[in-house]
Amino acid sequence: MSQAARRIEETVTVSKGQTVLAARAASRSFGPVQVLFDVDFELKAGEVHALIGENGAGKSTLMKILSGYLSPTGGHIELDGRRVDFASSDEAEDAGVILIHQEFNLAEQLSVEQNVFLGREIRKGFFLDHKTMRAETQRLLGELETKVSPTAKISEISVSDKQMVEIAKALSRNTRVLIMDEPTAVLTNREAEILFRQIERLKANGTAILYTSHKLDEIARLADHITVLRDGHRVANVDAGTMSEDQMAQAMVGRELSNIFPVKHEVGSAETVLSVRNLTVGSIVRDASFELKRGEVLGFAGLVGSGRTELMEGLIGVRDAEGSVEIGGKPFRVGSVKDARRAGIVYLTEDRKGRGLILTQGMRPNLTLLALDRFGKTMIDGKAEEAALDKAIKDFDVRAPTRSVLVGNLSGGNQQKLLLAKTMLAEPEIVIIDEPTRGIDIGTKQQIYQFIHALAGQGKSVIVISSEMAEIIGLANRVYVMRSGRITGEVQGSDVNEDVIVRYAMGLEGRKFDSHE
């Protein structure tokens, strides 16, 4: 039996505030590139320790070292005060150290129950005890107030339910240390509140929790202690009560962030570049009508499931849609994404990892994929592609250890900037951006807001779909609000505020309709 596995079998009495897991001068290099420098970090029983920093700061590397997915190239890990060398994540899990990944680690073709107990199946003699596993899975899902069935296939449930299954997996184990990487990125506010209650329960039971999130209000609410990483170095290690959200942001990026949103451009009576009338998308969106003006940032707000993404997917040809579309005053029927691109419309998906980028390829092929015809008809001009990559790296501040890095190894923020560069290479007039800053640190958010502002300043027209209210309010000249597949209201000027938008989103104002009609 491994050293780490033996640790969990020993009787270890840990009182609240006692260090359970620690990194001592932990460093990590990938080839010649060092990404973590002599970081000290401690997780204590019954406490939430927040780990924050920009994308690429070293957070994921440190979490993977603590949970056995990576070995440090310098320094070491201690469990209960004794050095431990986890040979794998399985060994760390045997010792009670569990990592909930930002990217789901689920078997899509297996059921919820099978995923929760995968590799740890409960047996009754020679046979699997399905009854016990199903009952335990149901209990865990009940604690998380999740209605998904234990027998449902992972491939058939929603993204937020998948996150809840990941959390249920962690709760099903003898968890001494729980490491959570952006756990609320795909959760609704209600689901996030349920998670927060579970975190408080785990704290009370003495679990040590590492929590990382780009949502600084969550950090302020949950954390007992905060560590800030910047460029692989620990730059702050403080009690949570001593650091405001503004101070957290400034420590992360090393500069003042008082004006995160740029001043909006005046649009006034600019020409209408896109007119949509009575667009119906399957059974999800009905009779949606809206207009977009030149140089405008147009926001689409609404609760998760309101139909915002589906409306835009219908507009660009990803989904079948019926209705009237005019571009530049001329009728246009979009039959495919290629038709939309030819008409000057591009769409940045909210799922940059699954649908926006090819993670197993380098930056160059990802960048030029939408505009290959610009780089040769029969043979691709590699030098022209390299020049385009040079320009994209400079214009969009894409930060990578080497030009040959696989896109899957870039941070989330740099992936999003590469996706922006890829989209703009098609030279569109209308840019639709779905959840532009999901899972991105505040410094990169500010950069992306500036990119959007610059596009509008160049006379491009931008549609922004976002679940972050501050983002919609800070960026948009006008806002359409959706609920249950319908546009319920349009707000502009001083009405672009949280109170008005929420009332439309909840059906308290605007168009009233029967959701079953």
JOWOCOR-V96336 format. One record per residue. N is the residue number from 1. RES is the residue in one small letter. PSI is psi as a letter, one per 40 degrees, with the letter a starting at -180 (999 if undefined). D_FIRST is the distance of its C-alpha to the first C-alpha in Angstrom with 2 decimals. Layout:
BEGIN
n = <N	N>
res = <RES	RES>
psi = <PSI	PSI>
d_first = <D_FIRST	D_FIRST>
END
This chain:
BEGIN
n = <1	2	3	4	5	6	7	8	9	10	11	12	13	14	15	16	17	18	19	20	21	22	23	24	25	26	27	28	29	30	31	32	33	34	35	36	37	38	39	40	41	42	43	44	45	46	47	48	49	50	51	52	53	54	55	56	57	58	59	60	61	62	63	64	65	66	67	68	69	70	71	72	73	74	75	76	77	78	79	80	81	82	83	84	85	86	87	88	89	90	91	92	93	94	95	96	97	98	99	100	101	102	103	104	105	106	107	108	109	110	111	112	113	114	115	116	117	118	119	120	121	122	123	124	125	126	127	128	129	130	131	132	133	134	135	136	137	138	139	140	141	142	143	144	145	146	147	148	149	150	151	152	153	154	155	156	157	158	159	160	161	162	163	164	165	166	167	168	169	170	171	172	173	174	175	176	177	178	179	180	181	182	183	184	185	186	187	188	189	190	191	192	193	194	195	196	197	198	199	200	201	202	203	204	205	206	207	208	209	210	211	212	213	214	215	216	217	218	219	220	221	222	223	224	225	226	227	228	229	230	231	232	233	234	235	236	237	238	239	240	241	242	243	244	245	246	247	248	249	250	251	252	253	254	255	256	257	258	259	260	261	262	263	264	265	266	267	268	269	270	271	272	273	274	275	276	277	278	279	280	281	282	283	284	285	286	287	288	289	290	291	292	293	294	295	296	297	298	299	300	301	302	303	304	305	306	307	308	309	310	311	312	313	314	315	316	317	318	319	320	321	322	323	324	325	326	327	328	329	330	331	332	333	334	335	336	337	338	339	340	341	342	343	344	345	346	347	348	349	350	351	352	353	354	355	356	357	358	359	360	361	362	363	364	365	366	367	368	369	370	371	372	373	374	375	376	377	378	379	380	381	382	383	384	385	386	387	388	389	390	391	392	393	394	395	396	397	398	399	400	401	402	403	404	405	406	407	408	409	410	411	412	413	414	415	416	417	418	419	420	421	422	423	424	425	426	427	428	429	430	431	432	433	434	435	436	437	438	439	440	441	442	443	444	445	446	447	448	449	450	451	452	453	454	455	456	457	458	459	460	461	462	463	464	465	466	467	468	469	470	471	472	473	474	475	476	477	478	479	480	481	482	483	484	485	486	487	488	489	490	491	492	493	494	495	496	497	498	499	500	501	502	503	504	505	506	507	508	509	510	511	512	513	514	515	516	517>
res = <m	s	q	a	a	r	r	i	e	e	t	v	t	v	s	k	g	q	t	v	l	a	a	r	a	a	s	r	s	f	g	p	v	q	v	l	f	d	v	d	f	e	l	k	a	g	e	v	h	a	l	i	g	e	n	g	a	g	k	s	t	l	m	k	i	l	s	g	y	l	s	p	t	g	g	h	i	e	l	d	g	r	r	v	d	f	a	s	s	d	e	a	e	d	a	g	v	i	l	i	h	q	e	f	n	l	a	e	q	l	s	v	e	q	n	v	f	l	g	r	e	i	r	k	g	f	f	l	d	h	k	t	m	r	a	e	t	q	r	l	l	g	e	l	e	t	k	v	s	p	t	a	k	i	s	e	i	s	v	s	d	k	q	m	v	e	i	a	k	a	l	s	r	n	t	r	v	l	i	m	d	e	p	t	a	v	l	t	n	r	e	a	e	i	l	f	r	q	i	e	r	l	k	a	n	g	t	a	i	l	y	t	s	h	k	l	d	e	i	a	r	l	a	d	h	i	t	v	l	r	d	g	h	r	v	a	n	v	d	a	g	t	m	s	e	d	q	m	a	q	a	m	v	g	r	e	l	s	n	i	f	p	v	k	h	e	v	g	s	a	e	t	v	l	s	v	r	n	l	t	v	g	s	i	v	r	d	a	s	f	e	l	k	r	g	e	v	l	g	f	a	g	l	v	g	s	g	r	t	e	l	m	e	g	l	i	g	v	r	d	a	e	g	s	v	e	i	g	g	k	p	f	r	v	g	s	v	k	d	a	r	r	a	g	i	v	y	l	t	e	d	r	k	g	r	g	l	i	l	t	q	g	m	r	p	n	l	t	l	l	a	l	d	r	f	g	k	t	m	i	d	g	k	a	e	e	a	a	l	d	k	a	i	k	d	f	d	v	r	a	p	t	r	s	v	l	v	g	n	l	s	g	g	n	q	q	k	l	l	l	a	k	t	m	l	a	e	p	e	i	v	i	i	d	e	p	t	r	g	i	d	i	g	t	k	q	q	i	y	q	f	i	h	a	l	a	g	q	g	k	s	v	i	v	i	s	s	e	m	a	e	i	i	g	l	a	n	r	v	y	v	m	r	s	g	r	i	t	g	e	v	q	g	s	d	v	n	e	d	v	i	v	r	y	a	m	g	l	e	g	r	k	f	d	s	h	e>
psi = <i	i	d	d	d	d	d	d	e	i	h	h	h	h	i	h	e	h	h	d	h	i	h	h	f	h	i	h	i	h	b	e	h	h	e	h	h	f	h	h	h	h	h	i	h	e	i	h	h	h	h	i	i	i	h	e	e	e	d	d	d	d	d	d	d	d	e	e	d	i	i	i	e	i	a	i	i	h	h	f	e	i	h	i	g	h	e	i	d	d	d	d	d	d	e	e	h	h	h	h	i	d	h	h	g	i	h	d	e	i	i	d	d	d	d	d	e	h	e	f	i	h	i	g	b	e	i	h	g	d	d	d	d	d	d	d	d	d	d	d	d	d	d	e	f	h	e	i	i	d	e	i	i	d	e	e	i	i	d	d	d	d	d	d	d	d	d	d	d	d	d	e	i	g	h	d	h	h	h	h	h	f	d	e	d	e	i	i	d	d	d	d	d	d	d	d	d	d	d	d	d	d	d	d	e	e	h	h	h	h	h	h	i	e	g	d	d	d	d	d	d	d	i	d	i	h	h	h	i	h	f	e	i	h	e	i	g	i	i	d	e	e	h	i	d	d	d	d	d	d	d	d	e	f	i	h	f	d	g	d	h	i	h	i	i	h	d	b	f	i	i	h	d	h	h	h	h	f	h	h	h	b	e	d	h	h	f	h	h	i	i	h	i	h	e	i	h	h	i	h	i	i	i	h	e	e	e	d	d	d	d	d	d	d	d	e	e	d	i	h	i	i	a	h	h	h	h	f	e	h	i	h	h	h	e	i	d	d	d	d	d	d	e	e	h	i	h	h	i	d	g	d	d	d	e	d	i	h	d	e	i	a	d	d	d	d	d	e	d	e	f	d	e	e	f	i	d	d	h	h	g	d	d	d	d	d	d	d	d	d	d	d	d	d	d	e	f	h	h	i	d	i	d	e	i	i	d	e	e	i	i	d	d	d	d	d	d	d	d	d	d	d	d	e	d	e	f	i	d	h	h	h	h	h	g	d	f	h	f	i	i	d	d	d	d	d	d	d	d	d	d	d	d	d	d	d	d	e	e	i	h	h	h	h	h	i	e	h	d	d	d	d	d	d	d	h	d	i	h	h	h	i	h	f	e	i	h	e	i	h	i	i	b	e	e	g	i	d	d	d	d	d	d	d	d	e	e	d	i	a	h	h	i	h	e	e	999>
d_first = <0.00	3.81	6.65	8.35	6.37	6.55	10.08	11.26	10.64	12.72	16.44	17.90	21.65	23.03	26.79	28.72	29.32	26.31	24.37	21.01	20.35	22.43	23.37	24.95	27.59	25.74	27.57	27.24	29.42	29.92	31.66	34.63	34.60	32.98	32.42	30.72	32.01	30.35	29.65	28.62	27.48	26.21	25.24	26.12	25.53	28.43	29.95	30.72	30.59	32.64	32.05	35.28	36.99	38.87	37.36	35.95	35.44	31.69	30.44	28.38	26.87	25.82	24.39	22.34	21.01	20.09	18.31	16.35	19.00	20.38	19.54	22.29	24.53	25.49	24.24	20.81	19.05	18.42	16.64	18.36	20.04	17.17	16.59	13.75	13.55	12.55	12.10	13.49	15.09	12.54	9.95	12.96	13.82	10.60	11.76	15.21	16.95	19.15	21.83	24.90	26.46	30.19	30.12	28.95	25.62	26.80	27.36	31.17	31.81	29.50	30.63	29.87	27.92	25.84	25.04	24.06	21.43	20.57	17.01	16.69	19.57	20.61	21.41	24.03	23.42	23.30	24.98	24.31	25.77	28.02	30.19	27.54	26.10	29.70	30.70	27.83	28.62	32.26	31.57	29.72	32.51	35.03	33.68	34.16	37.60	36.92	38.95	37.03	36.16	32.57	33.85	35.37	34.22	32.86	35.50	38.22	37.55	38.78	37.05	36.98	35.50	32.70	31.95	31.92	29.45	27.10	27.58	27.09	23.69	22.65	24.27	22.46	19.06	17.85	19.33	19.44	20.74	22.93	24.32	27.50	29.32	32.97	32.29	36.03	37.29	38.02	38.60	42.02	43.12	42.64	39.07	38.33	39.71	37.38	34.39	35.72	35.90	32.24	31.37	33.48	31.74	28.26	29.67	31.08	27.73	26.23	24.47	24.71	26.42	27.15	30.25	32.05	35.39	38.70	40.52	41.40	42.88	39.44	38.04	40.96	40.39	36.63	35.46	35.21	34.49	35.23	34.03	36.19	35.24	38.01	37.67	34.11	35.19	34.79	38.42	38.17	35.89	37.88	38.14	39.06	42.35	43.69	43.59	45.84	45.18	47.75	46.06	42.68	44.37	46.18	43.07	41.27	44.12	45.85	49.23	51.43	50.99	53.86	55.37	52.53	54.93	57.91	61.44	62.27	64.92	68.11	68.50	71.72	73.67	71.72	72.02	69.83	67.58	65.73	67.15	65.19	67.04	65.72	62.51	60.58	57.06	56.08	55.75	54.01	56.76	60.44	63.60	62.14	64.82	64.47	65.90	64.53	66.78	66.80	64.88	63.33	59.81	59.64	56.86	55.48	53.95	52.71	49.76	46.79	48.11	51.74	52.26	52.54	50.20	51.65	55.16	54.46	52.66	55.80	58.00	56.34	56.01	52.31	53.44	56.68	59.23	62.91	65.32	67.39	66.16	68.44	67.49	70.22	72.63	72.22	70.67	67.36	65.08	61.50	60.07	56.98	55.00	56.98	60.25	59.15	58.27	61.64	63.28	61.55	58.84	55.13	52.15	48.94	46.39	44.18	41.21	41.21	37.78	38.43	42.17	43.51	41.60	39.85	36.54	35.73	39.08	40.48	43.00	46.10	45.81	44.84	47.82	50.46	49.40	52.04	54.81	54.35	58.06	58.80	56.99	58.75	59.90	58.76	56.70	54.62	55.89	52.75	54.69	56.01	52.52	51.32	54.33	53.53	49.95	51.39	53.65	50.97	48.62	51.58	53.19	50.07	48.10	45.08	42.54	40.10	38.35	40.06	42.57	40.28	37.40	36.30	37.68	34.33	33.18	36.19	36.06	37.57	40.77	41.31	40.67	43.34	45.75	45.29	45.99	49.14	50.23	49.67	51.76	54.55	54.88	56.55	59.30	59.50	62.09	60.06	56.38	54.28	51.06	48.63	46.40	47.04	44.58	41.75	38.49	40.42	40.78	44.10	45.27	44.89	46.50	49.51	49.73	49.64	52.30	54.42	54.00	55.18	58.06	59.04	59.12	61.50	63.57	63.96	65.45	62.38	61.66	58.19	56.70	53.66	51.51	49.32	47.60	47.95	51.28	51.75	51.39	54.05	56.39	55.91	56.46	58.74	62.55	62.60	60.05	59.98	57.97	56.52	55.62	54.73	55.81	59.12	60.45	61.62	63.09	63.92	63.96	65.23	66.56	65.91	64.47	61.32	59.46	56.62	58.84	60.94	58.09	56.03	59.10	59.56	55.87	55.94	59.24	61.26	63.54	64.74	65.11	64.58	63.56	62.10	58.52	59.14	62.34>
END
